[in-house]
Every structure is written in C-alpha cells, then in structure tokens.
Amino acid sequence: MTGAPLRVLIADDHPLFRQGLRAILDAADDLEVVGEAATGTQAVAAAVELKPDVVLMDLHMPELSGIEATRRLAEQCPDVRILVLTMIEQDASVLTALRAGARGYLVKGADRDEVLRAVRVVASGEAILGTAVADRLADMLEPTSRSQRAFPQLTERERQVLELIARESSNAEIAAALGLSLKTIRNHISNIFAKLQVAGRAQAIVKARDAGLT
C-alpha cells in the first residue's frame, strides 16, 4: 500500500451492522474507519469535524433522514463523498439520493468485495451503483411512452409518490424513500387523490398500475 489510507465514516443506526462493517473496512490495508454515527444529525456533525474521504450512509436514520444528511453534507463538505448503503431499494429513493449528492448506492446484502470496491471508486471521485440497483434503474429509465403521458396534471414529486403508492408502500416507507416528512407525504397524497378524482388509495393504485407507473 502506498499513501495514507482512505478515511471512512460509518453512519447507520444499527450497532451490530456498524460493527460488522467496521470489521470489513478495517481488514483492508488501504481503508481506515475514523468514526461512527447512529443518527443523521450525528453523521453531519461527525463528517464536518472529521472530514472523512467517504461516508457510508444509511437512508433510514433517526433525527435526520439519510437523504437530508446527504444533502447537507453535499453543501457543507463538498469534498466528502457519500456512498449510500441501505435496505431501501425503491427506485425513487435511488434517484432522490443521487440528486441529494450521493456518489454511490448499494443495497445491504452486497458482498464484501462489492462494498470495498464501491468505497474506493467513490473516494476517487467517480460514481457507482450496486449491481442490483443498476439493473433496477436501467429498467426504470427505459422509455415507456404510455406512463410518461399519464397524469400530466401531477408534479414530478407527486408522480414519485404515486409510483410508491402503486407499489403498496406505506406513508412511512414513502417518506423514508423520498427524504420527506410524513406530513408532507400526506399533503402530496391528498393532492394526488384530488387531481386523479379518486376516493382513496385503492382506486389510486388501480389507476397508477393501469397507466404503467409500476
């Protein structure tokens, strides 16, 4: 190994997962875990203080969502690279994380070599998606003229919410995927129901699926 090791901050609210991830990273000669954070607020504060090369960020974090923590770090510490490592694999959460400033996205369950490679790639300034995430994103971005024409009265955010409703995600899951509050999600859902002229979730799901939004 030449040069100083890459400095990594682990941000995850599960102590056992942090412990396992630290063991994987510390076993690599070119990586060094410099800190851990159990909440989104702690993740931002620790990254500002420690200036790691890479932050491994879970999306479902207490106090401050991983999406919002990523957004704040992208503004406050643009040299710190964010690699999302989360259980959340909804398509909308991938796009939202990347828009917030994440440079990579892995789903928990990725093997050791994939995690280590992703950390190194992100630290180098490049972007990376896990294999499963890349496949899903490619499918989502494939042109589907029918779904693109559907519901022009909805905003982009409302379309994202409707897609997650069609996948039968709960309000809490939608909020976590999009990095928004439950109140904001409820407001979006009310607007969607009004614009689609449906009485509730079941009718909205039928309309969305018929339009190919899933």
C-alpha positions in Angstrom: 0.0 0.0 0.0 1.2 3.5 -0.8 0.0 6.7 0.7 -2.4 7.3 3.5 -5.4 5.0 3.9 -8.8 6.3 2.8 -10.7 7.6 5.8 -14.3 6.3 6.2 -17.2 7.3 8.4 -20.0 4.8 9.0 -23.5 6.3 9.5 -26.1 3.6 10.5 -28.5 3.3 13.4 -27.8 -0.4 14.0 -24.8 -1.0 16.2 -24.3 -4.6 15.1 -24.3 -3.6 11.4 -21.8 -0.8 12.1 -19.6 -3.3 14.0 -19.7 -5.8 11.1 -19.0 -3.1 8.5 -16.1 -1.7 10.5 -14.5 -5.2 10.6 -14.8 -5.5 6.9 -13.3 -2.0 6.3 -10.5 -2.2 8.9 -9.4 -5.5 7.4 -8.4 -3.7 4.2 -5.0 -2.2 4.3 -6.0 0.9 2.3 -9.1 1.8 4.4 -9.4 3.3 7.9 -12.7 3.8 9.8 -12.3 7.2 11.6 -15.8 7.4 13.2 -19.3 6.1 13.5 -22.7 7.9 13.7 -26.1 6.5 14.9 -28.3 9.3 13.6 -28.4 11.6 10.7 -27.6 14.6 12.9 -24.5 12.8 14.2 -23.5 11.9 10.7 -23.4 15.5 9.6 -21.6 16.7 12.7 -19.0 13.9 12.6 -18.3 14.4 8.9 -17.9 18.2 9.3 -15.5 17.5 12.2 -13.5 14.5 10.9 -13.5 15.3 7.1 -13.5 11.7 6.0 -12.9 10.7 2.4 -16.1 8.7 2.3 -19.3 8.5 4.4 -21.2 5.2 4.3 -24.8 6.5 4.8 -27.9 4.6 5.6 -31.1 6.3 4.4 -33.4 5.2 7.3 -31.8 7.2 10.1 -33.4 8.8 13.2 -33.4 12.6 13.8 -32.4 13.4 10.3 -33.0 11.1 7.3 -30.0 9.9 5.3 -31.3 11.8 2.3 -31.3 15.1 4.2 -28.0 14.4 5.8 -26.6 13.7 2.4 -28.0 16.9 1.1 -26.5 18.9 3.9 -23.1 17.3 3.6 -23.1 18.0 -0.2 -23.5 21.7 0.7 -21.2 21.9 3.7 -18.5 19.4 2.8 -18.4 19.0 -1.0 -15.1 17.1 -0.8 -16.6 14.3 1.3 -18.1 11.6 -0.9 -21.3 9.9 0.1 -21.9 6.2 -0.5 -25.4 5.1 0.4 -25.6 1.6 1.9 -29.2 0.8 2.9 -32.0 -1.7 3.0 -34.2 0.7 1.0 -34.3 -0.2 -2.7 -37.3 1.6 -4.1 -36.4 3.3 -7.4 -37.4 6.7 -6.2 -35.0 6.5 -3.2 -32.1 5.8 -5.6 -32.8 8.9 -7.7 -33.5 11.1 -4.6 -30.2 10.1 -3.0 -28.3 10.8 -6.2 -30.0 14.1 -6.6 -29.1 15.0 -3.0 -25.4 14.4 -3.7 -24.7 10.7 -3.1 -21.9 9.4 -5.4 -22.9 5.7 -5.0 -25.8 3.5 -3.9 -25.5 -0.1 -2.6 -28.2 -2.2 -1.0 -27.4 -4.0 2.2 -26.6 -7.6 1.3 -23.9 -6.5 -1.1 -20.9 -8.8 -0.6 -17.6 -7.7 0.9 -15.7 -7.1 -2.3 -18.6 -5.0 -3.8 -18.6 -2.8 -0.7 -14.8 -2.3 -0.7 -14.7 -1.6 -4.4 -17.6 0.9 -4.1 -15.8 2.8 -1.3 -12.6 3.1 -3.4 -14.5 4.1 -6.5 -16.4 6.8 -4.7 -13.3 8.1 -3.0 -11.7 8.5 -6.4 -14.4 10.9 -7.4 -16.4 8.6 -9.6 -19.9 7.3 -9.2 -21.0 3.7 -8.7 -24.3 1.8 -8.3 -24.6 -1.7 -6.9 -25.4 -4.4 -9.5 -29.0 -4.9 -8.3 -29.6 -1.1 -8.1 -28.1 -0.5 -11.6 -30.4 -3.2 -13.1 -33.5 -1.6 -11.5 -32.5 1.9 -12.5 -32.0 0.8 -16.1 -35.4 -0.8 -16.2 -37.0 2.4 -14.7 -35.3 4.7 -17.1 -36.2 2.7 -20.2 -38.6 4.8 -22.2 -42.3 3.9 -21.6 -44.3 6.4 -23.6 -47.6 5.3 -22.0 -46.5 6.0 -18.5 -44.7 9.2 -19.5 -48.0 10.6 -21.0 -50.0 9.5 -17.9 -51.3 12.1 -15.4 -49.7 15.3 -16.8 -51.6 17.2 -14.1 -49.2 15.7 -11.4 -45.9 17.3 -10.4 -42.8 15.2 -10.6 -42.8 14.7 -6.9 -46.5 13.7 -6.9 -45.7 11.1 -9.7 -42.9 9.7 -7.4 -45.3 9.4 -4.5 -48.0 7.8 -6.7 -45.5 5.3 -8.0 -44.6 4.2 -4.5 -48.3 4.1 -3.6 -48.8 1.7 -6.6 -46.0 -0.4 -5.1 -48.2 -0.5 -1.9 -45.6 1.3 0.2 -46.8 2.8 3.4 -46.7 6.5 4.1 -43.7 6.0 6.4 -41.9 4.0 3.7 -42.6 6.7 1.1 -41.3 9.4 3.5 -38.1 7.4 4.1 -37.6 6.8 0.4 -38.0 10.4 -0.6 -36.5 12.0 2.4 -39.6 13.9 3.3 -41.8 14.3 6.4 -44.9 12.2 7.0 -47.0 15.5 6.9 -45.5 16.4 3.5 -46.3 12.9 2.2 -49.9 13.2 3.4 -50.3 16.5 1.7 -48.9 15.1 -1.6 -51.3 12.1 -1.3 -54.3 14.4 -0.7 -53.3 16.5 -3.8 -52.9 13.3 -5.9 -56.3 11.9 -4.9 -57.9 15.3 -5.7 -56.2 15.6 -9.1 -57.0 11.9 -10.1 -60.5 12.3 -8.7 -60.2 9.1 -6.7 -61.8 8.3 -3.3 -58.8 6.6 -1.7 -55.6 4.6 -2.0 -57.1 1.5 -3.7 -58.5 3.5 -6.6 -55.3 5.4 -7.0 -53.3 2.1 -7.1 -55.6 0.8 -9.9 -55.2 4.0 -11.9 -51.4 4.1 -11.5 -51.0 0.4 -12.4 -53.3 0.8 -15.4 -51.0 3.6 -16.6 -47.9 1.6 -16.2 -46.4 3.6 -13.3 -45.1 0.4 -11.5 
